[in-house]
Amino acid sequence: MSDTERAEIVIIGGGAVGCGVAYSLAEVGKTDVLLIEKEPTVAAVTTSQAAGLVGQVRNSVERTKLAMWSVRTFSQLQQDERANPGWRQVGSLRIALCDERVEEFKRMKMVADQAGLDVTFIDNQTAQDKWPAMNFDHVKAILWCASDGYLQPSDLTMAYVAHARRKGVRFQTNRTVHNVLVKEGRVVGVETDQGTIHCETVINAAGAHAFQIARNVGLELPIVPVRHEFFVTISAKGMQPKLPVIRIPDATLYLRAETNALLCGGWETTSLSSDPRDVPIDKDLPNIQNDWEVLGQFAEQLAPHMPQIPDLGIRSVFKGWPTFTPDGRFIIGESHRVRGFVMAGGCNAHGVSGSAGIGRHVVEAMLQSDPSPYVKSLSPNRFSETTWEWETAKKQARHCYETYYDLGH
């Protein structure tokens, strides 16, 4: 590439978040944008290992509205026959097994009502009709959200690319970042293995490498990769794509149909993290081996609710390094310390499902003179301008993962 290659904005990272940001920028007329990805294709790393669940029921109005924005975007993209995300708006069942969880569901419904999200309680027989293979005998309450669903993460990412590309955004794969160039406290370019790109803004959407990209410009941000796994079974009786997504927080499980098979994952009570300080900017994170003990625990937790699970063989295992932050919130926006350096990371396992909402928040942080208090609260400055300690930050990030489905999380 020429030494004089230019773009107004360079996005580093071609996962769902980076491509979602590119799409969001294009939608508001920012099209002098170049996204670079070190892998041969977009959606090749963490995004490819995501389960694709899209849930809107949250414990805060802001997070609920962000998820609702993503769902609206997915529905719009789905209308394009040439490039759509495989969005299946099948609804979701959130299942309570104890009285405390029932009370939490009531609070979540109040939040949903405030946000304008249609959520209702349904009885066990209605749920049984929606998912005949499940046993609802011991269920105490079921929260139904008809507008939830799931999608294929790689299809979503390619849909973002197709729509952004039509508006002029450029995408380059097989291109590795060596250095973000900063002069007098401001981003001026990106040095890659194929030459330098001069630019005014860099958006760090590098996923599990977001820490390394930030450290490259002198920002120490606690972005911690934490292992996550799920499995897909062989063909199972009663499985078909129209089944709703199911979440069983008291068993730390989620499940959905994967064509005619079952996809099941969960949140480990004792998690495994990688220290990002040990991984160079141009190297991969450690390989993850299948943890059959953990996957077996997921199956055991599911067995009382789905009696056929012990008889189903596992066809494939997916695992990756989604990143978590100590406070469980995204890191979005420009750094006070390095002008033109914008974060879009620390997604806390919501990179795919929240990608459209994250893109919208990045646009708000970059282009609005007075972003909302919520978007301001996601700023990287909350870490770069305060004192914190790495071992504590890693412990807190793992805690966010381990308590993902805990009451009040």
Secondary structure, DSSP 8 states (H G I E B T S, - for coil): --TTEE-SEEEE--SHHHHHHHHHHHHTT---EEEE-SSSSSS-STGGG---EE----SSHHHHHHHHHHHHHHHHHHT-SSS----B---EEEEE-SHHHHHHHHHHHHHHHHHT---EEE-HHHHHHH-TTS--TT--EEEEETT-EE--HHHHHHHHHHHHHHTT-EEE-S--EEEEEEETTEEEEEEETTEEEE-SEEEE--GGGHHHHHHHTT-----EEB-EEEEEEEE-TT--TTS-EEEEGGGTEEEEEETTEEEEEE--SS--B--GGGS-TTS--------HHHHHHHHHHHTTT-TTGGG--EEEEEEE--EE-TTS--EEEE-SSSBTEEEEE--TT-TTTTHHHHHHHHHHHHH-SS--HHHHHT-THHHHTS---HHHHHHHHHHHHHTTTSTT-
